[in-house]
Amino acid sequence: MNKHSVLAWSMVVALGGFLFGFDTAVISGAEKSIQQFWHLSVFEHGLTISIALIGTVIGSLLGARPSDIFGRKNTLYFVAAAYLISSLGTALADNWYVFLVFRLLGGLGVGVSSVTAPIYISEVSPADRRGRLVGLFQFNVVLGILISYLSNYLLSQGGDASWRWMLGVQALPSLLFIVLIYFIPESPRWLILKKGETTRALEILRIINPLDCEQELAAIQASNLHDSAADTSLFSGQYKTPVILAVLFAFFNQVSGINAIIYYAPRIFEMAGLGAHSSLLSTVGIGMVNFIFTLLGINIIDKVGRRTLMLVGSFGLIISLFLVAITFYSGHFNGFAIPMYMMVFIAFFAFSQGAVIWVFISEIFPNQVRAKGQTLGSSTHWIMAAIIAFCFPYLAESLGGAVTFSFFCVMMVCQLVFVWRFMPETKGRSLEQIETNMVMH
């Protein structure tokens, strides 16, 4: 009974990840039509693409507050509503400014869901399955990206208004998300720590872990007693270890160049001498590889551990980025060398950083400051994503592919050292056991 219940709850919340992926990538199919429809200048066009990313940064910075004050479940209602209103608003917008406001709202939804959904799943998951269940969130992000590419392709035949359909179709999964949230319980850890509702929390813990629910309740209460006596400011000395781990992990996630490659794959392939028609192949190909290897990563994360995935992934990323940089440096393009190396890069990224990031950040912080910690990790990730997405076209243009990809490669060597020397293994341990090891008492 409990296995199916926890899996069902996690799948509902991971639907937030699907909408996150769909919302982020859907604009790629609509952006040219939108530019023509409102006759946008280069600056206005850039703002139209990046406004959702700005909303995501704001949402990820604010995510902890509603999650702690109103509860994980109520915050997910806000996320679902933001996605629904944003998709309908952008599809029906009759002027550019209205369109921007609704795209910003969608970005806020993405930012808040990247904080709240992983926290919720980590707090309702048994220790031995937590990696796989939180990994469902990332899996759904990748699935959302893939489905949005496919949906854009299918809807692109719809004439001048096809971009409205591309953006509006997201209303259907958003509505489903609102309905399904009703059927999930609140996080038992939030009920105990923020509301003191032990009886209600125990009923939920009994479904999650029928054999040891009393011990788990006692462990959460004990951690609460310690945390109450402790400083709940995230930047007090005792939380130094998880803070440094979360910031560096999110930083390395983006300086791999992943978002530059996802957003600008067609441009990179054209730099490598391929024709413009390869862009469709590149986005669908990259989407498929991303999907398959994320699925592989989340299926083995609880068996081999977070650290092992990151070590293997780091080596793969260094080698694939090095090959891309060398190919650009030599100038000998044989058409498919760079796309092949890019696919290898995406595979190693999806299998390591992609599968691990939201799991690891959601489990290294103590109960009392978990939402704040997830906010710190998530906002670092999104601020770095915005910086890399803004800088990449300029860097690629002025420095060329060889220097740009050499920089990403050197950063992944630094990541390898970080994982090897500093990253702890968290598989198979309860959140309270991880807390005991992480916090400076």
C-alpha positions, 0 to 999 in steps of 0.5 A: 500500500505505502509504496504505491501511495508515496509513488502516486504523491511523488508523481503528482508533485513531479507533474510540476516538473513536467510543466516547468520543462514544457514552459521553459522550452515551449518558447523556442518554437514560437519565438520567431512568429512572436517577433514577426507578429509584434514587429519586435526589435532585437532588444524587445525580442531578447526580453521576450525570450528571457522574461520567463528566466527573470521570473524564474530567478525571482520565483526561486528566491521567494520560493521558501517563504510560501513553502514554510508559511502556507505549507508545501501543498498550498504552495503547489496550488499557487504554482499550478495556478501560475502555469494555468493563467500564464498559458491562457494569458500568453495564448490570448494576449492582444498586446506585447506588454500583456504577453510579457506579464503572463510570461513573467508569471509562468517564470515565477511558477517555474522558480517556485516549483523548483524549490517546493516540489523537490522539498515535498518529495524528499520529505515524504519519501522513504530513505531507500527510495528518496533518490529515485522519487525526487529524481522523478521531478527532473525526469518530468522536467526533461519529459516536458522539454521533449513533449514541448518540442514535439507539440511545437512541431505538430502545431507549427502547421496551424497557420499564423496563429499556431504560436498561440496554440503552442503556448495555450496547450499547456493549460490542459496539464496545468488544470490536471495538476490543480485537480490532482494536488487536492488528493495528496497529503501535506508534508508530515515534516512541515506539519510537525515543525511548523504547525505542531500537528503530530497526530495528523503527521503520524497518520501520513508517516504510517502510510509512508513507513508503517514499520518505523513510523513512531521512530521516524516521528521521534527523530523528526521531533528530536531534530526539531528540538535541536533546531529550535535551540539552534539559529534558524538563519541559513548563514549561521556558522553551523550550516556552513557545509550544506550551504557551500555544497548547494552553492557550488553544486548549482554553480557547476551545473550551469558552468558546464554550458548545459543551458547554452547548449539547450538554448543555442544548439542550432546556432552551435551546429551552424558554427560547426558548419552544418546547414540550418535544417539540422536545427530540428534534428538537433533539438529533437535529438538532444531532447531524446538523449536527455530523456533516455539518460535522465531515466537511466540516472534516476533508476540507478541513483539509489543503488550506486549513489549520488557521488558515483554518478557525479564522478563518472559524469564529470569524466564524461563531461570533461572528455566530450567538452575537450573534443568539442573545443579541439574540433573548433580549434582545428577547424576540421569539421566533418559535419557530424563530429560536433553534434555527436560530441554534443550528444555524448555531453548531453548523455553524461550531463543527464545521467549525472548532474541532471539526475542528481542536482534536485535530489542532493540539494533537497536532502542536505539541509536540516528540516528547519532550514530545508526550504531556505536551503533549497531556495539558495541552491535553486536561485544560484542555479537560475541566476547562473543559467541567466548569466550563461544564456545572456553571455553565450552568444557574445562569447561564441561570437567574439572568442569563438567555439574553441575558447568558449568550450575550453572554458566549460571544460576547465570548469568541469575539471574543477567540478571533478575535484569538488566531487572527489574531495568534498561531496558526501554520499547521502544514499540510503540515509534518512534526512535526520541522519544526513542532518547529524553529519552535515551540521556543525554542532 
